[in-house]
């Protein structure tokens, strides 16, 4: 049994479906933890990154314990954020919500339409099992379906790490988004993210009153609405974890 979100619908594994369903896992569910514990940090990094380069459903990162220690209290204090996801001729906003060691990601438009029935389509999980012995925190971004691409996985993970780690970005954008909505300048943020993504072909108008994402409750600050606590709890509610799944998609990891 896989541990899953309350809003995450399980599906059978068959043609044109991805291999596994995202959800909270322990590191031992994914790989042979004793082998990692017995390996030097450099080898742990290489094994983790190389494995995640081979599977299109995943993206892997490794950060230092110091970086994670900077991020963790900010993720807890400001659990919501949005990350624009770019396409060839436009973009859509993805909502991110941190819960314990897991970030759930879904399109803002889906949340606006479905509320607490919205599905999680991507997860980003932080694994701290090697924090003491190796001074490393392993990260896995995992796709649920084809709403997001592997490139989206990479970009969302990178933006979350950057905006929750660097103090000036956290204070200007993430903290204001969560706690000072009237100070959150959505268009300034969008222009900065556009530059991060290298999307020079997409124009961002410098008008805070331009049409921006709405939900049924109206505008949130610069135009983005946070899910209510009840809705976010429903979306991110986890079931009791069952036994680890059997089988692997490589010799030592899955």
C-alpha positions in Angstrom: 0.0 0.0 0.0 1.3 3.4 -0.8 0.7 6.3 1.5 -1.1 9.0 -0.4 -2.8 12.4 0.0 -6.5 12.5 0.8 -7.1 14.3 -2.5 -4.8 12.0 -4.6 -6.7 9.4 -6.6 -5.0 6.2 -7.1 -5.0 4.6 -10.5 -4.0 1.3 -12.0 -0.6 0.9 -13.6 -1.1 0.3 -17.3 -0.2 1.6 -20.7 0.7 5.3 -20.9 0.5 5.7 -17.2 3.5 6.6 -15.1 5.2 4.0 -13.0 4.3 4.9 -9.5 2.1 7.3 -7.5 3.7 10.2 -5.6 3.3 10.4 -1.9 5.3 10.5 1.4 7.9 7.7 1.6 10.8 6.9 3.9 14.2 6.7 2.3 14.3 3.0 3.1 11.1 2.6 0.9 13.2 4.0 -2.1 16.6 2.5 -1.6 18.7 0.3 0.5 19.4 2.7 3.4 22.1 0.6 5.1 24.2 0.7 1.8 23.9 4.5 1.8 24.9 4.7 5.4 28.0 2.6 4.6 29.0 4.9 1.7 31.0 8.2 1.8 28.9 11.3 1.2 30.3 11.8 -2.4 29.1 8.3 -3.4 25.7 8.9 -1.8 25.4 12.1 -3.9 26.4 10.3 -7.1 24.1 7.3 -6.6 21.1 9.6 -5.8 21.6 11.9 -8.8 22.5 9.2 -11.3 19.5 7.2 -10.4 17.1 10.1 -10.8 18.6 11.0 -14.2 17.5 7.6 -15.5 13.8 7.8 -14.6 11.6 10.4 -16.3 9.1 10.5 -13.5 11.7 11.8 -10.9 14.1 14.6 -10.4 16.7 14.3 -7.6 18.7 17.0 -5.8 21.0 16.9 -2.8 21.5 19.9 -0.4 23.5 20.4 2.7 22.0 20.1 6.2 22.8 23.8 6.7 20.7 24.7 3.6 17.8 22.6 4.8 18.1 24.0 8.4 17.6 27.4 6.8 14.6 26.3 4.7 12.8 24.1 7.2 11.5 26.8 9.6 10.5 29.0 6.7 8.6 26.2 5.0 6.7 25.7 8.3 6.0 29.3 8.8 5.1 30.1 5.2 3.8 26.8 3.8 2.1 28.2 0.7 3.7 29.6 -2.5 3.1 29.8 -6.2 5.6 29.0 -9.0 4.8 30.1 -12.5 5.2 27.1 -14.9 6.1 28.2 -18.4 5.0 26.8 -21.8 6.1 27.8 -25.3 3.5 30.6 -25.5 2.3 31.2 -22.0 2.3 30.0 -18.4 0.1 28.8 -15.6 0.6 29.1 -11.8 1.3 26.1 -9.6 0.3 26.2 -6.0 2.8 24.6 -3.5 1.9 23.6 0.0 4.4 22.2 2.6 3.3 19.6 5.1 6.0 18.0 7.3 8.7 16.9 4.9 6.5 17.0 1.8 5.5 19.7 -0.7 2.3 19.1 -2.7 2.1 20.8 -6.1 -1.0 21.3 -8.2 -2.2 23.9 -10.9 -3.9 26.9 -9.4 -6.7 26.6 -11.9 -7.5 23.1 -10.7 -7.6 24.3 -7.1 -9.9 27.2 -8.1 -12.3 24.7 -9.8 -12.2 21.8 -7.4 -11.2 23.1 -4.0 -10.7 20.2 -1.6 -11.3 17.7 -4.4 -8.2 18.9 -6.2 -5.6 16.3 -7.0 -1.9 16.6 -6.2 0.0 16.2 -9.5 3.6 16.6 -8.2 5.4 16.2 -4.8 8.8 17.4 -3.6 10.0 15.5 -0.6 13.0 16.1 1.7 14.7 13.0 3.2 16.6 13.7 6.4 17.7 10.2 7.3 21.3 10.9 6.4 21.4 14.4 7.9 23.4 13.4 10.9 25.7 10.8 9.4 26.4 12.4 6.0 25.4 16.0 6.6 23.2 15.7 3.5 19.5 16.0 2.8 18.2 14.2 -0.3 15.4 15.7 -2.4 13.1 13.9 -4.8 10.5 15.6 -7.0 8.0 13.0 -8.2 5.4 13.3 -11.0 1.9 11.9 -10.8 0.8 12.3 -14.3 1.3 14.4 -17.4 0.0 17.7 -16.0 3.7 18.5 -15.3 6.8 17.6 -17.2 10.2 16.5 -15.8 11.5 20.0 -16.7 8.7 21.5 -14.6 9.8 19.2 -11.8 13.3 20.5 -12.0 12.2 24.2 -12.2 9.7 24.0 -9.4 12.2 22.2 -7.1 14.9 24.7 -7.9 12.7 27.7 -7.3 11.4 26.4 -4.0 15.0 25.8 -2.8 16.1 29.3 -3.9 13.2 31.3 -2.6 13.0 29.6 0.7 16.8 29.6 1.2 17.9 33.2 0.3 16.7 35.6 2.9 15.9 38.5 0.6 13.8 36.4 -1.7 12.0 34.7 1.1 11.1 38.0 2.8 10.1 39.9 -0.3 8.0 37.2 -1.9 7.3 34.1 0.1 6.7 35.7 3.5 4.7 38.5 2.0 2.6 36.0 0.0 1.7 34.1 3.2 1.6 36.9 5.8 1.4 40.3 4.1 -0.8 39.7 1.0 -1.2 43.4 0.3 2.5 43.7 0.0 2.9 40.8 -2.4 3.6 42.2 -5.9 2.6 39.4 -8.2 3.7 41.1 -11.4 7.2 42.0 -10.0 7.5 38.4 -8.9 6.3 37.1 -12.2 8.9 39.2 -14.1 11.7 37.9 -11.9 10.6 34.3 -12.4 10.4 34.8 -16.1 14.0 36.0 -16.1 15.0 32.9 -14.0 13.3 30.7 -16.7 14.9 32.6 -19.6 11.5 33.2 -21.2 12.3 36.4 -23.1 9.5 35.7 -25.5 6.7 36.1 -22.9 5.7 39.7 -22.0 4.7 40.6 -18.5 2.8 43.9 -18.2 3.8 46.1 -15.3 0.3 46.7 -13.9 -0.7 45.3 -10.6 -4.4 45.7 -11.5 -4.1 43.5 -14.6 -6.2 40.3 -14.5 -4.5 37.8 -12.2 -5.5 34.4 -10.9 -8.8 34.4 -9.0 -10.6 31.9 -6.8 -14.2 31.8 -5.6 -13.2 33.9 -2.6 -11.8 36.8 -4.6 -8.3 38.3 -5.0 -5.5 37.5 -2.5 -3.1 40.5 -2.3 -1.5 40.8 -5.7 -4.1 38.5 -7.3 -3.4 35.0 -5.9 -5.7 33.3 -3.4 -4.4 31.0 -0.7 -6.3 27.8 0.0 -8.1 27.9 3.3 -6.7 25.8 6.1 -9.6 23.4 5.8 -9.0 23.0 2.1 -5.2 22.6 2.4 -5.7 20.0 5.1 -8.1 18.1 2.9 -5.7 18.2 0.0 -2.6 17.2 2.0 -4.2 14.8 4.5 -2.2 11.6 4.6 -3.4 8.1 5.3 -1.7 5.7 7.6 1.4 4.2 5.9 1.1 0.6 5.0 3.9 -1.9 4.2 6.6 -0.9 1.8 5.9 -1.7 -1.8 7.9 -4.5 -3.3 9.9 -4.4 -6.6 12.3 -1.8 -7.8 13.0 0.2 -11.0 16.7 -0.3 -10.7 19.1 -2.6 -8.8 18.9 -0.7 -5.5 16.3 2.1 -5.8 12.7 2.7 -6.8 
